[in-house]
């Protein structure tokens, strides 16, 4: 029997008793997988080796004191997840003593959209699907990617007489904001040290250049400049002081911008939908493409998306709560 649990990360127990553990803070599985280098999926201390992409290992080394040794495993196939540079879904294949084969697909964070220098995830068939549901609520449906990008470029062009302070996650959206600002011809790109360090790793591994300068205390923010900062710094006092002293516009970039409350919570002058996740309709596309016998939902609107699948589709689904046993255990 194959079981799936949300313990420390996602734990898949194979029929022979081996445990595949994905995105754990303290990886202790027989096989350990890292889907990507976002902080909520990263280890605290790496095990001897991690099944992950080389780029994810390099990025993890920037975000943690120790970089993991990237590894492969014959029972785990890594698939492009389309989320951020280096992100991978994991397809685990297990065979019982009687020769029966089960395929378990763990998407990690996932996006099916082709955008910038990323190709979207292409679903593969599996018996069991473990899928994220960050935007699992039906209200979160994004417009086509080209429209979203064009809207942002237009805003950068229309406001070129003022500096812009742009808030986005330091790995993923921050790099995308830089590309859009450059596309609009903004005079200078500035980024925090944390973003600059990530930019450098991505540039070494992919055919992409960002061309941003590091922002420091001695830097003067001028008209036409775009300063990209990590989203978690949004409410720090220095950001508001900089905004007031330079007349800069402050913009927020996130899938949560579908909801107008995102603008007011962040005290933004403008907000834009820009996401590295599937929206609700794209999550349904993933489920139908995989066509599993069982779906487990993790991370985000888990109960809502699992309930939607159960009520509105033919796919049996269960939300994975931490340390909850799955239906397959009974």
Kinemage of the C-alpha trace (Angstrom):
@kinemage 1
@onewidth
@group {chain A} dominant
@subgroup {mainchain}
@vectorlist {calphas} color= white
{ca unk a 1} P 0.000 0.000 0.000
{ca unk a 2} L 1.169 3.531 -0.820
{ca unk a 3} L 0.247 6.265 1.646
{ca unk a 4} L 0.567 10.039 1.504
{ca unk a 5} L 0.807 12.302 4.549
{ca unk a 6} L 1.589 15.908 5.337
{ca unk a 7} L 4.097 15.646 8.179
{ca unk a 8} L 7.305 17.617 7.911
{ca unk a 9} L 6.762 18.285 4.224
{ca unk a 10} L 4.961 15.720 2.086
{ca unk a 11} L 5.689 12.098 2.986
{ca unk a 12} L 5.024 9.232 0.568
{ca unk a 13} L 5.412 5.763 2.077
{ca unk a 14} L 6.019 3.122 -0.597
{ca unk a 15} L 4.769 -0.491 -0.453
{ca unk a 16} L 8.228 -1.718 0.563
{ca unk a 17} L 8.280 0.662 3.550
{ca unk a 18} L 10.649 3.251 2.095
{ca unk a 19} L 9.718 6.881 2.676
{ca unk a 20} L 10.049 9.614 0.080
{ca unk a 21} L 9.966 12.983 1.833
{ca unk a 22} L 9.545 16.215 -0.114
{ca unk a 23} L 10.159 19.808 0.983
{ca unk a 24} L 10.825 19.014 4.639
{ca unk a 25} L 12.450 21.390 7.113
{ca unk a 26} L 14.393 18.458 8.577
{ca unk a 27} L 14.562 15.868 5.763
{ca unk a 28} L 14.744 12.352 7.163
{ca unk a 29} L 13.285 10.150 4.429
{ca unk a 30} L 14.943 7.246 2.690
{ca unk a 31} L 14.727 9.530 -0.358
{ca unk a 32} L 14.577 13.309 0.109
{ca unk a 33} L 13.255 15.675 -2.555
{ca unk a 34} L 13.416 19.476 -2.805
{ca unk a 35} L 10.974 20.936 -5.312
{ca unk a 36} L 12.346 24.489 -5.340
{ca unk a 37} L 14.189 27.096 -3.300
{ca unk a 38} L 11.378 29.150 -1.775
{ca unk a 39} L 11.788 29.510 1.968
{ca unk a 40} L 8.584 27.678 2.918
{ca unk a 41} L 9.824 24.584 1.067
{ca unk a 42} L 13.487 24.703 2.103
{ca unk a 43} L 15.306 22.640 4.697
{ca unk a 44} L 16.864 24.067 7.862
{ca unk a 45} L 19.879 21.744 7.543
{ca unk a 46} L 20.347 19.715 4.347
{ca unk a 47} L 20.707 15.930 4.367
{ca unk a 48} L 23.686 14.294 2.688
{ca unk a 49} L 21.936 14.618 -0.676
{ca unk a 50} L 18.683 15.926 -2.077
{ca unk a 51} L 16.896 14.968 -5.261
{ca unk a 52} L 16.562 18.387 -6.906
{ca unk a 53} L 17.739 20.383 -9.893
{ca unk a 54} L 21.243 21.840 -9.961
{ca unk a 55} L 19.794 25.347 -10.083
{ca unk a 56} L 17.624 24.718 -7.023
{ca unk a 57} L 20.671 23.443 -5.131
{ca unk a 58} L 22.637 26.563 -6.077
{ca unk a 59} L 19.798 28.887 -5.083
{ca unk a 60} L 19.319 27.017 -1.803
{ca unk a 61} L 22.970 27.684 -1.072
{ca unk a 62} L 22.247 31.412 -1.261
{ca unk a 63} L 19.201 31.187 1.017
{ca unk a 64} L 20.680 28.771 3.579
{ca unk a 65} L 24.135 28.484 5.131
{ca unk a 66} L 24.796 25.141 3.440
{ca unk a 67} L 23.988 24.118 -0.122
{ca unk a 68} L 22.715 20.580 -0.719
{ca unk a 69} L 24.351 18.075 -3.019
{ca unk a 70} L 21.881 17.591 -5.905
{ca unk a 71} L 21.134 13.925 -6.559
{ca unk a 72} L 18.995 11.657 -8.700
{ca unk a 73} L 17.078 8.501 -7.788
{ca unk a 74} L 15.799 5.716 -10.057
{ca unk a 75} L 12.300 5.849 -8.525
{ca unk a 76} L 11.940 9.642 -8.792
{ca unk a 77} L 11.618 11.524 -12.066
{ca unk a 78} L 11.936 15.290 -11.851
{ca unk a 79} L 9.632 17.268 -14.144
{ca unk a 80} L 9.658 20.985 -14.894
{ca unk a 81} L 7.105 22.566 -12.537
{ca unk a 82} L 7.002 25.978 -14.243
{ca unk a 83} L 6.915 27.808 -10.896
{ca unk a 84} L 10.296 29.527 -10.525
{ca unk a 85} L 13.777 28.892 -11.971
{ca unk a 86} L 14.875 25.367 -11.119
{ca unk a 87} L 11.504 24.224 -9.756
{ca unk a 88} L 10.618 20.577 -10.262
{ca unk a 89} L 7.648 18.309 -9.695
{ca unk a 90} L 8.456 14.773 -8.547
{ca unk a 91} L 6.952 11.661 -10.133
{ca unk a 92} L 7.508 8.717 -7.793
{ca unk a 93} L 7.084 5.251 -9.290
{ca unk a 94} L 6.725 2.306 -6.929
{ca unk a 95} L 6.253 -1.395 -7.689
{ca unk a 96} L 4.835 -3.966 -5.268
{ca unk a 97} L 6.095 -7.508 -4.794
{ca unk a 98} L 3.263 -8.698 -7.057
{ca unk a 99} L 4.398 -6.398 -9.849
{ca unk a 100} L 1.700 -3.737 -9.510
{ca unk a 101} L 2.957 -0.221 -10.265
{ca unk a 102} L 1.715 3.020 -8.715
{ca unk a 103} L 2.715 6.497 -9.871
{ca unk a 104} L 2.512 9.351 -7.349
{ca unk a 105} L 2.957 12.891 -8.668
{ca unk a 106} L 3.875 15.673 -6.244
{ca unk a 107} L 3.706 19.005 -8.042
{ca unk a 108} L 5.218 21.247 -5.407
{ca unk a 109} L 4.275 24.798 -6.360
{ca unk a 110} L 3.269 24.778 -9.996
{ca unk a 111} L 2.342 26.940 -12.971
{ca unk a 112} L 1.240 25.892 -16.465
{ca unk a 113} L 1.936 29.324 -17.987
{ca unk a 114} L 4.846 29.953 -20.318
{ca unk a 115} L 6.305 33.295 -19.249
{ca unk a 116} L 9.583 35.180 -19.407
{ca unk a 117} L 12.334 32.513 -19.368
{ca unk a 118} L 10.099 29.766 -17.886
{ca unk a 119} L 8.145 27.007 -19.584
{ca unk a 120} L 4.891 25.952 -17.943
{ca unk a 121} L 4.270 22.568 -16.344
{ca unk a 122} L 2.942 19.867 -18.643
{ca unk a 123} L 0.806 17.293 -16.769
{ca unk a 124} L 1.703 13.603 -16.962
{ca unk a 125} L -0.525 10.692 -16.003
{ca unk a 126} L -0.365 9.380 -12.443
{ca unk a 127} L -2.466 7.255 -10.111
{ca unk a 128} L -2.148 9.682 -7.198
{ca unk a 129} L -1.776 13.458 -7.470
{ca unk a 130} L -0.551 15.697 -4.644
{ca unk a 131} L -1.204 19.249 -5.816
{ca unk a 132} L -0.899 22.681 -4.272
{ca unk a 133} L -3.917 24.988 -4.000
{ca unk a 134} L -2.536 28.468 -3.309
{ca unk a 135} L -5.249 29.882 -5.568
{ca unk a 136} L -7.678 27.016 -5.155
{ca unk a 137} L -10.634 29.317 -4.573
{ca unk a 138} L -12.798 29.802 -7.716
{ca unk a 139} L -12.578 33.604 -7.477
{ca unk a 140} L -8.889 33.501 -8.394
{ca unk a 141} L -8.788 33.358 -12.179
{ca unk a 142} L -6.051 35.350 -13.924
{ca unk a 143} L -6.272 37.036 -17.301
{ca unk a 144} L -3.949 35.803 -20.087
{ca unk a 145} L -0.276 36.294 -19.274
{ca unk a 146} L 0.371 38.601 -22.245
{ca unk a 147} L -2.372 40.970 -21.059
{ca unk a 148} L -1.029 41.051 -17.502
{ca unk a 149} L 2.496 41.801 -18.683
{ca unk a 150} L 1.364 44.481 -21.137
{ca unk a 151} L -0.580 46.256 -18.390
{ca unk a 152} L 2.519 46.413 -16.200
{ca unk a 153} L 4.769 47.614 -19.028
{ca unk a 154} L 2.249 50.350 -19.890
{ca unk a 155} L 2.231 51.500 -16.271
{ca unk a 156} L 6.025 51.673 -16.179
{ca unk a 157} L 5.986 53.738 -19.387
{ca unk a 158} L 3.190 56.058 -18.228
{ca unk a 159} L 4.862 56.797 -14.876
{ca unk a 160} L 8.441 57.175 -16.116
{ca unk a 161} L 8.627 60.718 -14.715
{ca unk a 162} L 8.607 59.296 -11.181
{ca unk a 163} L 10.616 56.605 -9.422
{ca unk a 164} L 8.823 53.348 -8.680
{ca unk a 165} L 9.228 51.124 -5.627
{ca unk a 166} L 8.088 47.644 -6.570
{ca unk a 167} L 7.364 44.983 -3.981
{ca unk a 168} L 7.509 41.314 -4.929
{ca unk a 169} L 8.784 38.015 -3.605
{ca unk a 170} L 12.582 38.150 -3.813
{ca unk a 171} L 12.830 34.902 -5.795
{ca unk a 172} L 10.488 34.693 -8.751
{ca unk a 173} L 8.429 37.852 -9.011
{ca unk a 174} L 11.339 40.188 -8.269
{ca unk a 175} L 13.156 38.914 -11.362
{ca unk a 176} L 9.991 39.174 -13.463
{ca unk a 177} L 9.414 42.770 -12.361
{ca unk a 178} L 12.944 43.605 -13.469
{ca unk a 179} L 12.301 42.130 -16.911
{ca unk a 180} L 9.096 44.120 -17.324
{ca unk a 181} L 10.697 47.377 -16.182
{ca unk a 182} L 13.543 46.826 -18.658
{ca unk a 183} L 10.995 46.083 -21.387
{ca unk a 184} L 9.417 49.477 -20.655
{ca unk a 185} L 12.773 51.214 -21.049
{ca unk a 186} L 13.055 52.478 -17.493
{ca unk a 187} L 16.346 54.304 -17.011
{ca unk a 188} L 17.804 52.340 -14.106
{ca unk a 189} L 17.010 49.104 -12.263
{ca unk a 190} L 17.907 48.843 -8.593
{ca unk a 191} L 17.502 45.820 -6.319
{ca unk a 192} L 18.230 44.817 -2.742
{ca unk a 193} L 21.287 42.697 -1.915
{ca unk a 194} L 19.118 39.594 -1.403
{ca unk a 195} L 17.573 39.948 -4.849
{ca unk a 196} L 20.939 40.739 -6.460
{ca unk a 197} L 22.433 37.532 -5.028
{ca unk a 198} L 19.575 35.465 -6.480
{ca unk a 199} L 19.828 37.290 -9.818
{ca unk a 200} L 23.493 36.310 -10.040
{ca unk a 201} L 22.796 32.596 -9.521
{ca unk a 202} L 19.986 32.577 -12.085
{ca unk a 203} L 22.174 34.404 -14.619
{ca unk a 204} L 24.907 31.782 -14.208
{ca unk a 205} L 22.490 28.933 -14.939
{ca unk a 206} L 20.062 30.388 -17.491
{ca unk a 207} L 20.388 32.460 -20.645
{ca unk a 208} L 19.067 35.605 -18.989
{ca unk a 209} L 20.510 38.919 -17.809
{ca unk a 210} L 18.836 41.380 -15.453
{ca unk a 211} L 21.269 44.310 -15.505
{ca unk a 212} L 20.248 45.665 -12.113
{ca unk a 213} L 22.429 47.627 -9.704
{ca unk a 214} L 22.531 47.019 -5.970
{ca unk a 215} L 20.635 49.603 -3.962
{ca unk a 216} L 22.471 51.009 -0.956
{ca unk a 217} L 22.150 53.774 1.612
{ca unk a 218} L 24.168 56.122 -0.575
{ca unk a 219} L 21.983 55.512 -3.645
{ca unk a 220} L 19.789 58.435 -4.696
{ca unk a 221} L 16.445 57.344 -6.124
{ca unk a 222} L 15.618 59.482 -9.155
{ca unk a 223} L 12.842 59.875 -11.721
{ca unk a 224} L 12.755 56.894 -14.054
{ca unk a 225} L 14.363 54.543 -11.548
{ca unk a 226} L 12.737 51.273 -10.562
{ca unk a 227} L 13.668 49.866 -7.165
{ca unk a 228} L 12.626 46.252 -6.595
{ca unk a 229} L 12.418 45.157 -2.965
{ca unk a 230} L 11.346 41.927 -1.233
{ca unk a 231} L 7.640 41.964 -0.455
{ca unk a 232} L 8.244 41.339 3.249
{ca unk a 233} L 9.941 44.752 3.536
{ca unk a 234} L 6.775 46.563 2.442
{ca unk a 235} L 5.827 47.933 5.857
{ca unk a 236} L 9.327 48.844 7.036
{ca unk a 237} L 9.784 52.501 7.945
{ca unk a 238} L 12.586 53.111 5.461
{ca unk a 239} L 10.294 52.242 2.545
{ca unk a 240} L 7.752 54.869 3.573
{ca unk a 241} L 10.476 57.456 4.167
{ca unk a 242} L 11.902 56.765 0.716
{ca unk a 243} L 8.461 57.005 -0.839
{ca unk a 244} L 7.758 60.367 0.772
{ca unk a 245} L 11.186 61.908 0.140
{ca unk a 246} L 11.345 60.984 -3.554
{ca unk a 247} L 7.683 61.080 -4.613
{ca unk a 248} L 7.979 57.442 -5.657
{ca unk a 249} L 4.963 55.319 -6.513
{ca unk a 250} L 4.748 52.053 -4.598
{ca unk a 251} L 3.369 49.030 -6.445
{ca unk a 252} L 2.584 45.493 -5.317
{ca unk a 253} L 2.732 42.422 -7.556
{ca unk a 254} L 0.941 39.207 -6.635
{ca unk a 255} L -1.823 36.835 -7.606
{ca unk a 256} L -3.614 38.098 -4.498
{ca unk a 257} L -4.090 41.408 -6.352
{ca unk a 258} L -7.216 39.846 -7.887
{ca unk a 259} L -8.824 40.920 -4.624
{ca unk a 260} L -8.969 44.705 -4.131
{ca unk a 261} L -8.160 44.324 -0.441
{ca unk a 262} L -4.567 43.475 -1.393
{ca unk a 263} L -4.025 47.087 -2.439
{ca unk a 264} L -5.319 48.565 0.774
{ca unk a 265} L -3.618 46.086 3.088
{ca unk a 266} L -0.291 46.887 1.464
{ca unk a 267} L -0.900 50.651 1.200
{ca unk a 268} L 0.059 50.503 -2.474
{ca unk a 269} L -0.457 53.208 -5.080
{ca unk a 270} L -1.037 50.483 -7.659
{ca unk a 271} L -1.268 46.700 -7.703
{ca unk a 272} L -0.865 44.155 -10.485
{ca unk a 273} L -1.715 40.497 -10.850
{ca unk a 274} L 1.560 38.657 -11.392
{ca unk a 275} L 1.808 35.107 -10.121
{ca unk a 276} L 4.050 32.057 -10.301
{ca unk a 277} L 1.201 29.707 -9.375
{ca unk a 278} L -1.737 28.191 -11.233
{ca unk a 279} L -5.026 30.016 -10.851
{ca unk a 280} L -8.168 28.034 -10.026
{ca unk a 281} L -8.972 27.122 -13.629
{ca unk a 282} L -5.360 26.088 -14.294
{ca unk a 283} L -5.357 23.848 -11.219
{ca unk a 284} L -8.378 22.084 -12.701
{ca unk a 285} L -6.411 21.772 -15.947
{ca unk a 286} L -3.588 20.066 -14.034
{ca unk a 287} L -5.954 17.613 -12.340
{ca unk a 288} L -7.649 16.686 -15.613
{ca unk a 289} L -4.297 16.335 -17.369
{ca unk a 290} L -2.939 13.977 -14.721
{ca unk a 291} L -6.294 12.111 -14.522
{ca unk a 292} L -5.527 10.476 -11.158
{ca unk a 293} L -7.545 7.977 -9.175
{ca unk a 294} L -7.012 10.078 -6.036
{ca unk a 295} L -6.124 13.735 -5.439
{ca unk a 296} L -4.549 15.113 -2.281
{ca unk a 297} L -4.530 18.894 -1.872
{ca unk a 298} L -1.896 20.778 0.064
{ca unk a 299} L -0.758 24.361 0.675
{ca unk a 300} L -3.385 27.082 0.376
{ca unk a 301} L -7.137 26.750 -0.026
{ca unk a 302} L -6.927 23.018 0.587
{ca unk a 303} L -10.411 22.369 1.925
{ca unk a 304} L -12.050 24.606 -0.649
{ca unk a 305} L -10.277 23.092 -3.638
{ca unk a 306} L -10.683 19.509 -2.421
{ca unk a 307} L -14.367 20.191 -1.813
{ca unk a 308} L -14.746 21.698 -5.273
{ca unk a 309} L -13.128 18.667 -6.919
{ca unk a 310} L -15.356 16.289 -4.979
{ca unk a 311} L -18.554 18.221 -5.719
{ca unk a 312} L -17.931 19.425 -9.267
{ca unk a 313} L -15.717 16.769 -10.879
{ca unk a 314} L -15.355 12.997 -10.933
{ca unk a 315} L -12.061 13.103 -9.012
{ca unk a 316} L -12.071 11.985 -5.357
{ca unk a 317} L -10.078 14.539 -3.380
{ca unk a 318} L -8.919 15.047 0.180
{ca unk a 319} L -7.185 17.999 1.788
{ca unk a 320} L -3.916 17.106 3.469
{ca unk a 321} L -3.724 18.548 6.963
{ca unk a 322} L -0.508 18.215 8.917
{ca unk a 323} L -0.139 14.742 10.511
{ca unk a 324} L -3.533 13.627 9.206
{ca unk a 325} L -3.792 10.042 7.944
{ca unk a 326} L -4.942 9.716 4.368
{ca unk a 327} L -7.883 7.750 3.074
{ca unk a 328} L -5.475 5.203 1.620
{ca unk a 329} L -4.531 4.056 5.127
{ca unk a 330} L -7.959 2.533 5.770
